[in-house]
Amino acid sequence: SRLLNKGALHQVHNVDAILSGSITSVVQLDGAPHRPAFTHLTLTYALIGLRHGVLLWDTEATVNTERTVFDKAPDVEEGIPQAQAIIIDNLPTLP
């Protein structure tokens, strides 16, 4: 739901933050004359501090995967590792 349940967050002990991610956008089109098949995928991640239940950091990564005009759109699962790698490269350092 993307809404924080602060009561549940306070029940988690010995953890400073939770990293939560979701697919926030997917566009897939099969190949057609003059247009290659493609999948456009956006992942969004948020780092939530558990002490006060606040958003510490958030980001998103968008990747495009293409095939030929004769192919079906690439699977969503194909783009997820690429998007995750972009996000991992930009993770903040916690104090």
KOLFI-320453 format. One record per residue: residue number from 1; residue in three letters; x, y, z of N, C-alpha, C, O in turn. Coordinates in steps of 0.001 Angstrom, whole numbers. Each point is the difference from the previous one (the first is absolute). Layout:
! KOLFI-320453
NUM:ALA:X:Y:Z:X:Y:Z:X:Y:Z:X:Y:Z
...
This chain:
! KOLFI-320453
1:SER:812:-1203:0:-812:1203:0:850:1260:0:-513:1093:-239
2:ARG:1807:-1233:504:947:1117:39:-224:907:1204:657:1036:100
3:LEU:-1572:-1388:831:-186:760:1226:713:-723:1129:-95:-1222:114
4:LEU:814:1970:726:735:-610:1095:-925:-341:1161:-811:825:422
5:ASN:939:-2043:90:-683:-393:1211:1011:187:1127:781:-905:295
6:LYS:-798:2077:333:1015:330:1003:-65:-935:1201:1031:-282:611
7:GLY:-2206:-199:-263:-119:-942:1106:757:-1281:-278:693:-515:878
8:ALA:-816:-5:-2083:722:-1221:-372:1500:262:-68:792:-863:378
9:LEU:-393:2030:-849:1419:321:-92:661:67:1378:1163:-375:144
10:HIS:-1896:851:873:563:89:1350:174:-1374:635:737:-135:977
11:GLN:-1403:-890:-1515:134:-1346:553:1247:-717:-508:368:-1050:526
12:VAL:273:1601:-1530:1217:-599:-540:1176:478:850:198:1203:171
13:HIS:586:-2151:362:1116:353:883:1337:-324:-654:97:-897:-838
14:ASN:932:1641:1236:1377:-201:-461:160:194:-1512:910:-566:-606
15:VAL:-1774:1348:13:90:321:-1420:-145:1515:-122:-944:584:533
16:ASP:1880:45:-1234:-35:1457:-145:-925:470:-1112:-640:1046:114
17:ALA:571:-1832:-1205:-777:442:-1153:-421:-1203:-834:590:-1077:83
18:ILE:-1621:1291:-885:-487:-1019:-933:74:588:-1411:-423:1131:-240
19:LEU:970:-1921:-688:26:397:-1402:-1155:-699:-704:-58:-1229:-42
20:SER:-853:2009:-504:-1187:-541:-657:18:397:-1470:268:1154:-336
21:GLY:-553:-2108:-533:-2:290:-1431:-1241:-528:-686:-630:-953:459
22:SER:292:1588:-1563:-1146:-458:-787:156:424:-1457:715:949:-324
23:ILE:-1406:-1682:-537:-79:380:-1412:-1087:1059:-84:-1155:-255:340
24:THR:1530:1441:-794:-974:1092:-43:-501:320:-1405:-966:744:-163
25:SER:1620:-1303:-844:-449:243:-1370:528:-1093:-924:1174:-366:58
26:VAL:-2045:-142:-899:386:-963:-1028:-753:344:-1279:-1222:143:3
27:VAL:1966:-15:-1091:-603:164:-1326:648:-1055:-890:1224:-51:-120
28:GLN:-2042:-784:-498:503:-1038:-895:-757:69:-1318:-1227:88:-32
29:LEU:1988:-131:-1049:-613:-64:-1329:735:-1044:-823:1230:-26:-43
30:ASP:-1997:-827:-605:594:-969:-913:486:733:-1252:-442:1107:-310
31:GLY:1354:-1753:-387:528:594:-1215:-1077:186:-1058:-973:-750:-64
32:ALA:1171:1756:-753:-923:306:-1098:843:641:-1102:1144:381:243
33:PRO:-1694:-261:-1444:772:650:-1061:508:1375:455:-767:839:472
34:HIS:2037:-639:-621:662:1267:326:81:289:1506:338:1117:391
35:ARG:-647:-2121:465:126:193:1441:494:-1289:653:-675:-1027:-69
36:PRO:1843:1074:697:488:-1199:676:-852:-313:1230:-632:884:579
37:ALA:628:-2149:-200:-661:-399:1240:789:607:1162:1228:69:-48
38:PHE:-1938:369:1092:729:568:1136:-778:-157:1293:-1217:-181:9
39:THR:1963:258:1078:-554:67:1352:673:1171:694:1227:100:36
40:HIS:-2040:777:510:442:1184:749:-426:-245:1447:-1191:-145:274
41:LEU:2148:98:655:-261:-401:1378:587:1016:970:1142:430:-163
42:THR:-1917:-46:1167:488:891:1048:-157:-672:1355:-1089:-445:363
43:LEU:2186:375:379:-9:-485:1382:177:1190:920:786:903:-287
44:THR:-1513:-898:1392:123:1044:1002:356:-656:1328:-616:-988:399
45:TYR:1606:1537:275:411:-501:1308:-51:1132:1012:260:1157:-330
46:ALA:-600:-1505:1573:-32:966:1087:688:-603:1215:-173:-1182:297
47:LEU:948:1991:397:653:-399:1244:-766:679:1124:-46:1228:76
48:ILE:-558:-2035:801:-860:510:1054:694:-192:1346:349:-1122:367
49:GLY:-151:2213:364:602:-66:1325:-1020:-514:996:-1128:491:43
50:LEU:1505:-1462:748:-949:-618:917:-137:742:1328:-1009:-151:688
51:ARG:1990:932:-329:-80:710:1286:-1191:955:22:-732:62:988
52:HIS:538:684:-2079:-1094:973:-45:-990:-271:-1131:-958:752:-180
53:GLY:1183:-1815:-575:-911:-331:-1094:-5:1037:-1099:-1052:328:-548
54:VAL:2232:193:219:86:1045:-1020:748:-516:-1227:795:-936:79
55:LEU:-1068:1562:-1188:697:-308:-1238:1385:631:56:129:1218:124
56:LEU:909:-2052:-215:1375:494:42:541:302:-1393:807:911:-187
57:TRP:-1269:-1694:-788:570:104:-1344:-912:-751:-957:-578:-1026:360
58:ASP:451:1531:-1561:-706:-758:-1036:600:314:-1355:601:1054:-209
59:THR:-778:-1987:-700:532:164:-1348:-747:-925:-934:-761:-868:428
60:GLU:991:1068:-1703:-559:-906:-999:1005:-191:-1117:884:826:-229
61:ALA:-1053:-1940:-455:852:-295:-1150:-899:-518:-1121:-894:-816:221
62:THR:1153:1307:-1413:-769:-407:-1172:939:-634:-1013:1065:541:-297
63:VAL:-1465:-1685:-231:788:-683:-1024:-895:-361:-1172:-1202:-219:154
64:ASN:1808:163:-1316:-686:-393:-1225:697:-1218:-587:1227:-39:-93
65:THR:-2008:-944:-298:533:-1189:-647:-704:-139:-1342:-1227:63:-74
66:GLU:2008:-251:-988:-582:-76:-1346:308:-1323:-679:975:-677:325
67:ARG:-1826:329:-1272:173:-1150:-884:-245:481:-1439:-125:1198:-255
68:THR:61:-2125:-644:-237:364:-1401:-1479:258:-244:-836:-234:872
69:VAL:527:715:-2059:-1398:264:-368:-815:-1292:-102:-1229:53:-34
70:PHE:1894:-1207:-15:-691:-1283:-142:-272:-687:1337:-667:-1034:38
71:ASP:1176:1596:1051:-81:-665:1306:-1140:514:864:-592:1048:-257
72:LYS:308:-1835:1299:-898:431:1068:794:917:938:1231:3:-22
73:ALA:-1934:762:831:669:872:976:816:-846:972:-448:-1075:402
74:PRO:1637:1539:-16:809:-732:975:-733:-146:1341:-827:840:355
75:ASP:1134:-1907:379:-599:-220:1314:413:1095:973:1115:517:-73
76:VAL:-2008:-170:973:289:991:1035:1197:-446:838:846:818:362
77:GLU:-774:-2112:-56:1073:-529:843:1392:259:-587:993:4:728
78:GLU:-927:208:-2018:1285:260:-642:569:1365:382:1216:161:96
79:GLY:-2082:809:119:463:1352:313:225:263:1479:693:952:360
80:ILE:-1267:-1779:500:100:243:1439:1446:17:495:362:927:725
81:PRO:488:-1903:-1075:1383:55:492:754:1259:-439:822:527:750
82:GLN:-1099:-54:-1952:652:1226:-472:-426:1198:847:835:809:404
83:ALA:-2120:-700:-142:-502:1116:810:521:-92:1431:365:1017:590
84:GLN:-328:-2223:-26:518:-175:1354:1475:385:78:429:588:993
85:ALA:343:-907:-2011:1423:352:-10:178:1520:28:890:507:684
86:ILE:-1720:210:-1413:63:1467:1:-298:531:1397:684:900:487
87:ILE:-1700:-1458:152:-380:443:1339:1085:-338:1016:338:834:840
88:ILE:209:-2036:-904:1050:-411:943:1208:916:-110:619:335:1010
89:ASP:-277:72:-2227:1144:906:-189:-213:1353:650:961:727:254
90:ASN:-2222:-381:18:-313:1326:557:-566:-51:1412:-553:990:480
91:LEU:685:-2132:192:-479:-91:1382:788:949:902:1214:142:-150
92:PRO:-1903:500:1079:712:886:924:711:-816:1083:-353:-1150:260
93:THR:1351:1761:358:680:-617:1128:-700:466:1275:-165:1197:232
94:LEU:-239:-2160:583:-658:366:1256:1049:316:1060:1065:-615:45
95:PRO:-1388:1588:806:954:366:1070:165:-1119:1016:760:144:958
